[in-house]
Amino acid sequence: MKKLIGAMTAIAILASAGAALADTANGKIKSVDQTTRMIILDNGHSYEAAKTVDISKLKAGESVTLTFSVVNGKNGVSSLKM
């Protein structure tokens, strides 16, 4: 019985940790730097897009939803929707 409870606890911890890693941000784009791949939203928060994320069509003033994770203190974007 103790093994079953321990296994269930471990599964619950791993499941909640995975869900906590990704977050979303909504807003209008204030600026985009194609060289550094930085996206700054109108709330002042900055996000660095992964090389796999196409940012070539992003323009200031457009509404966007970013999916990101905080890695080494930086908001790393893994996907976006316009």
C-alpha positions as CSV (number, residue, x, y, z in Angstrom):
1,M,0.0,0.0,0.0
2,K,2.8,2.4,0.8
3,K,4.4,1.8,-2.6
4,L,1.1,2.6,-4.3
5,I,0.7,5.8,-2.4
6,G,4.3,6.8,-3.1
7,A,3.9,6.1,-6.8
8,M,0.7,8.1,-7.0
9,T,2.3,11.0,-5.2
10,A,5.3,10.9,-7.6
11,I,3.0,10.9,-10.6
12,A,1.0,13.9,-9.2
13,I,4.2,15.9,-8.6
14,L,5.5,15.2,-12.1
15,A,2.2,16.1,-13.7
16,S,1.9,19.4,-11.8
17,A,5.5,20.3,-12.5
18,G,5.0,20.0,-16.2
19,A,1.9,22.1,-16.2
20,A,3.7,24.8,-14.3
21,L,6.6,25.2,-16.8
22,A,4.6,26.8,-19.6
23,D,2.6,29.9,-19.4
24,T,0.9,32.3,-21.8
25,A,1.0,36.0,-22.4
26,N,-1.5,38.1,-24.4
27,G,-1.0,41.6,-25.6
28,K,-0.1,44.0,-28.4
29,I,3.4,44.0,-29.7
30,K,5.4,47.1,-28.8
31,S,8.5,46.1,-30.7
32,V,10.2,43.2,-32.3
33,D,14.0,42.8,-32.8
34,Q,14.6,40.2,-35.6
35,T,18.3,40.0,-34.8
36,T,18.0,39.2,-31.0
37,R,14.6,37.6,-31.5
38,M,13.2,39.7,-28.7
39,I,9.5,40.5,-28.6
40,I,8.3,43.3,-26.2
41,L,4.6,43.6,-25.4
42,D,2.7,46.8,-24.6
43,N,2.9,45.8,-20.9
44,G,6.7,46.2,-21.0
45,H,7.5,42.5,-20.6
46,S,10.1,41.0,-23.0
47,Y,10.2,37.5,-24.5
48,E,12.9,35.8,-26.5
49,A,11.6,33.6,-29.3
50,A,13.1,30.2,-30.0
51,K,14.8,29.8,-33.4
52,T,12.0,27.4,-34.3
53,V,9.4,30.2,-33.9
54,D,8.7,32.3,-37.0
55,I,8.7,35.9,-36.0
56,S,9.4,37.3,-39.5
57,K,5.8,38.6,-39.9
58,L,5.4,40.2,-36.5
59,K,4.8,43.9,-36.5
60,A,4.3,46.5,-33.7
61,G,0.6,47.0,-32.9
62,E,-0.5,43.4,-33.6
63,S,-2.2,41.4,-31.0
64,V,-0.4,38.2,-30.1
65,T,-0.6,35.2,-27.7
66,L,2.8,33.8,-26.6
67,T,3.4,30.5,-25.0
68,F,6.6,30.7,-23.0
69,S,8.7,29.2,-20.2
70,V,11.1,30.9,-17.8
71,V,14.6,29.5,-18.4
72,N,17.6,31.1,-16.7
73,G,15.5,34.1,-15.8
74,K,14.4,34.7,-19.4
75,N,10.9,34.3,-20.9
76,G,11.6,31.9,-23.8
77,V,8.8,31.7,-26.4
78,S,8.0,28.2,-27.7
79,S,5.0,29.2,-29.9
80,L,2.8,32.2,-30.8
81,K,-0.6,33.0,-32.3
82,M,-1.5,36.2,-34.1
